[in-house]
Amino acid sequence: MKLLSFLLVLAFCFGLNQNILAQEELNFEDVENIETDTIVPFYTGWMIELKASPLFTFNSYTKTQYESYTHEVSPNNMYDPQMSVISHLGLAYYGKNWGIHSGLSYFPLKENFVVYESNSKLVGVDSLTTIDRIKGVNTYNYLSIPLTVSYVIYLKRFQIDLRAGLQFNVSVSKDGLTYDFKEKKVIDLADNYQAFQAALAIGMGLRYVVKDNFFIVVDPFYITGINSIWKDSPIYAWKRSHIGAMVGIAYGFSPKALK
């Protein structure tokens, strides 16, 4: 009788233990399924982007000569760029934790141009003895080709790109006035303007995964010019910088999930 009772207790404990193990295994599978559903896999493949941004432009001037020209005109406040909008059609390829980005951007740009005349000489607007001025609005249209590389960080439904590279700006049209520091007079903008300008570009891309291959993107960026806008200026180099934040959508073609 004692032996039978012992066997019954042993069988009950064994059955209870198996039931607990089965329940734990089921809960573990549920957790795995939840994690698989909520964590977005790494994305690799081609992606196309359509986005736009307000564009804020800043000018900087660097002296290139000091001794030969003692009566130079200051360019400070001669050019006052206005806010514009940049549109971008992008193409990118992503590996597991890296990306290569290019595309085509378009942006118009307007800036106020003004110089003042005093004692038959043109001077910058900082002068306190101005008696006349030459004023106009310069207009430009640019096409830009960026070429950047990125490191990609994945945070569930968010993907972050840290980007750096180059941007090449080509002026397809321009109209207005500029100052010729060599001849010391106001001339047509087209006579002393670089049509091609190279720039350094850095930025961050933030993508939110709507579906496996559809994204909402926000890309803040900073671009600073490398070469001078003036073709021939014996005193100053004129460079532009831009900041903005692209907002748009992206679509991935034939995405591959890397577990």
C-alpha positions as CSV (number, residue, x, y, z in Angstrom):
1,M,0.0,0.0,0.0
2,K,2.9,2.4,0.9
3,L,4.6,1.5,-2.4
4,L,1.4,2.2,-4.4
5,S,1.0,5.6,-2.6
6,F,4.6,6.5,-3.3
7,L,4.2,5.6,-7.1
8,L,1.0,7.7,-7.3
9,V,2.8,10.7,-5.7
10,L,5.8,10.3,-8.0
11,A,3.5,10.1,-11.1
12,F,1.6,13.2,-10.0
13,C,4.9,15.2,-9.5
14,F,6.2,14.1,-12.9
15,G,3.0,15.1,-14.6
16,L,3.0,18.5,-12.8
17,N,6.6,19.1,-13.8
18,Q,5.9,18.3,-17.5
19,N,2.9,20.7,-17.5
20,I,5.0,23.5,-16.0
21,L,7.8,22.9,-18.7
22,A,5.2,22.9,-21.5
23,Q,3.7,26.2,-20.2
24,E,7.2,27.8,-19.9
25,E,8.0,26.7,-23.5
26,L,4.7,28.2,-24.7
27,N,5.4,31.5,-23.0
28,F,8.9,31.6,-24.4
29,E,7.5,31.1,-28.0
30,D,5.0,33.9,-27.4
31,V,7.9,36.3,-26.3
32,E,9.9,35.3,-29.4
33,N,6.9,36.0,-31.6
34,I,6.3,39.4,-30.0
35,E,10.0,40.4,-30.4
36,T,9.9,39.3,-34.0
37,D,6.8,41.3,-34.7
38,T,8.1,44.5,-33.1
39,I,11.7,44.6,-34.1
40,V,12.3,45.7,-37.7
41,P,15.0,43.6,-39.4
42,F,18.0,45.2,-41.1
43,Y,17.2,46.7,-44.5
44,T,19.4,46.2,-47.5
45,G,18.7,47.2,-51.1
46,W,17.9,50.2,-53.2
47,M,15.7,53.0,-52.0
48,I,14.2,56.0,-53.7
49,E,13.4,59.2,-51.8
50,L,11.2,62.2,-52.5
51,K,11.6,65.1,-50.0
52,A,11.8,68.9,-49.7
53,S,13.1,71.5,-47.2
54,P,13.2,75.2,-46.4
55,L,16.7,76.3,-47.2
56,F,18.5,79.0,-45.2
57,T,21.6,80.5,-46.8
58,F,24.6,82.3,-45.2
59,N,27.5,84.1,-46.8
60,S,31.1,84.2,-45.6
61,Y,34.0,86.2,-46.9
62,T,37.7,85.4,-46.4
63,K,40.5,87.8,-47.3
64,T,43.0,86.3,-49.8
65,Q,45.4,89.3,-50.1
66,Y,46.3,92.1,-47.7
67,E,49.2,94.1,-49.0
68,S,48.5,94.8,-52.7
69,Y,45.1,96.4,-52.2
70,T,44.8,99.1,-49.5
71,H,41.5,100.7,-50.6
72,E,39.4,97.6,-50.9
73,V,35.6,97.7,-50.7
74,S,34.1,95.5,-48.0
75,P,31.6,92.9,-49.2
76,N,29.9,92.7,-45.8
77,N,26.1,93.2,-46.2
78,M,26.4,93.6,-50.0
79,Y,24.6,90.3,-50.4
80,D,21.5,89.3,-48.3
81,P,20.2,85.9,-49.3
82,Q,16.5,85.1,-48.8
83,M,15.0,81.8,-47.6
84,S,14.1,79.4,-50.4
85,V,12.9,75.8,-50.8
86,I,15.0,72.9,-52.0
87,S,13.5,69.8,-53.6
88,H,15.3,66.4,-53.8
89,L,14.9,63.2,-55.6
90,G,17.3,60.7,-54.0
91,L,18.6,57.3,-54.7
92,A,20.4,55.2,-52.1
93,Y,21.8,51.8,-51.6
94,Y,21.9,50.2,-48.1
95,G,24.0,47.4,-46.7
96,K,23.5,46.1,-43.2
97,N,25.0,49.1,-41.4
98,W,26.0,51.5,-44.2
99,G,24.6,53.4,-47.1
100,I,25.6,55.3,-50.2
101,H,23.4,58.3,-51.2
102,S,23.1,60.4,-54.3
103,G,20.3,62.0,-56.4
104,L,19.3,65.3,-57.8
105,S,18.2,68.5,-56.0
106,Y,16.8,71.8,-57.3
107,F,16.6,75.1,-55.5
108,P,16.1,78.7,-56.6
109,L,17.8,81.4,-54.6
110,K,17.2,85.2,-54.3
111,E,19.4,87.7,-52.6
112,N,19.3,91.5,-52.2
113,F,22.4,93.3,-53.6
114,V,23.4,96.8,-52.5
115,V,26.5,99.0,-52.6
116,Y,26.8,102.6,-51.7
117,E,28.6,105.5,-53.4
118,S,30.5,108.1,-51.6
119,N,33.0,110.6,-53.0
120,S,32.8,108.9,-56.4
121,K,33.9,105.5,-54.9
122,L,31.8,102.5,-54.1
123,V,32.0,101.5,-50.4
124,G,30.2,98.9,-48.3
125,V,27.0,99.7,-46.4
126,D,29.0,100.1,-43.2
127,S,30.1,103.5,-44.4
128,L,28.6,106.5,-42.5
129,T,29.0,109.0,-45.4
130,T,26.8,107.4,-48.0
131,I,25.1,109.6,-50.6
132,D,23.9,107.2,-53.2
133,R,23.4,103.5,-53.7
134,I,23.1,100.8,-56.4
135,K,20.6,98.2,-55.5
136,G,19.1,95.1,-57.1
137,V,17.8,91.5,-56.5
138,N,20.0,88.7,-57.7
139,T,18.3,85.4,-58.8
140,Y,19.8,82.0,-59.2
141,N,18.6,78.5,-60.1
142,Y,20.7,75.6,-59.0
143,L,20.9,71.9,-59.7
144,S,22.8,69.9,-57.0
145,I,24.2,66.4,-56.9
146,P,25.1,65.1,-53.5
147,L,27.4,62.1,-52.9
148,T,27.5,60.9,-49.3
149,V,28.1,57.8,-47.3
150,S,26.4,56.9,-44.0
151,Y,26.5,54.7,-41.0
152,V,23.1,53.2,-40.1
153,I,21.8,52.6,-36.6
154,Y,18.6,50.5,-36.1
155,L,16.2,51.3,-33.2
156,K,13.1,49.1,-33.7
157,R,10.9,51.0,-36.1
158,F,13.4,53.9,-36.4
159,Q,16.5,53.9,-38.5
160,I,19.2,56.6,-38.1
161,D,21.8,57.5,-40.8
162,L,24.9,59.6,-39.9
163,R,26.0,61.1,-43.2
164,A,29.0,62.9,-44.6
165,G,30.3,63.6,-48.1
166,L,30.3,66.1,-50.9
167,Q,27.7,68.1,-52.8
168,F,28.2,69.6,-56.3
169,N,26.1,72.7,-57.2
170,V,25.7,73.9,-60.8
171,S,24.1,77.3,-61.5
172,V,21.8,76.7,-64.5
173,S,20.7,80.4,-64.6
174,K,21.6,83.6,-62.8
175,D,20.7,87.2,-63.2
176,G,21.7,90.3,-61.3
177,L,24.7,92.4,-60.2
178,T,28.0,91.9,-58.4
179,Y,31.1,93.9,-57.5
180,D,34.4,93.6,-59.3
181,F,37.1,94.1,-56.8
182,K,39.8,94.2,-59.5
183,E,38.2,96.9,-61.6
184,K,36.5,98.5,-58.6
185,K,33.0,98.8,-60.2
186,V,29.6,97.1,-60.3
187,I,29.3,94.6,-63.1
188,D,26.8,92.0,-64.4
189,L,26.6,88.9,-62.2
190,A,27.4,86.5,-65.1
191,D,30.7,88.2,-65.8
192,N,32.3,87.1,-62.5
193,Y,30.5,84.1,-61.2
194,Q,31.5,80.4,-60.8
195,A,28.9,78.2,-62.4
196,F,30.3,75.1,-60.6
197,Q,30.6,75.1,-56.8
198,A,31.7,72.2,-54.6
199,A,30.7,71.8,-51.0
200,L,31.1,69.6,-47.9
201,A,27.9,68.1,-46.7
202,I,27.0,66.5,-43.3
203,G,23.7,65.5,-42.0
204,M,21.5,62.9,-40.2
205,G,18.7,60.8,-41.7
206,L,15.8,59.7,-39.5
207,R,13.5,57.1,-41.1
208,Y,10.4,55.7,-39.6
209,V,9.3,52.3,-40.9
210,V,5.6,52.4,-41.9
211,K,5.9,49.0,-43.7
212,D,8.9,46.9,-44.6
213,N,9.7,49.0,-47.7
214,F,7.9,52.3,-47.0
215,F,9.4,55.0,-44.8
216,I,8.8,58.6,-43.6
217,V,12.0,60.5,-43.6
218,V,13.4,63.6,-41.8
219,D,16.9,64.6,-42.8
220,P,18.5,67.7,-41.2
221,F,21.7,68.8,-43.0
222,Y,24.5,71.4,-43.2
223,I,26.4,72.3,-46.4
224,T,29.4,74.6,-46.6
225,G,31.1,75.7,-49.8
226,I,34.7,74.8,-50.7
227,N,35.5,77.1,-53.7
228,S,34.8,80.8,-54.1
229,I,31.7,82.0,-55.9
230,W,33.7,84.8,-57.6
231,K,35.8,83.7,-60.6
232,D,38.3,86.5,-60.2
233,S,38.6,88.4,-57.0
234,P,42.0,89.6,-55.8
235,I,41.0,90.3,-52.2
236,Y,38.1,88.1,-51.1
237,A,36.8,84.6,-51.4
238,W,33.0,84.4,-51.2
239,K,31.5,81.2,-50.0
240,R,28.0,80.1,-49.2
241,S,26.6,77.8,-46.5
242,H,23.2,76.2,-46.3
243,I,21.1,74.6,-43.5
244,G,17.8,72.9,-43.6
245,A,15.8,69.8,-42.8
246,M,14.4,67.6,-45.5
247,V,10.9,66.0,-44.9
248,G,9.4,63.4,-47.3
249,I,8.9,59.7,-48.0
250,A,11.1,56.8,-49.2
251,Y,10.3,53.5,-50.9
252,G,12.6,50.5,-50.9
253,F,12.8,48.2,-54.0
254,S,13.1,44.4,-53.3
255,P,14.2,44.8,-49.6
256,K,16.1,42.0,-48.0
257,A,15.7,41.2,-44.4
258,L,18.9,40.2,-42.5
259,K,18.1,38.4,-39.3
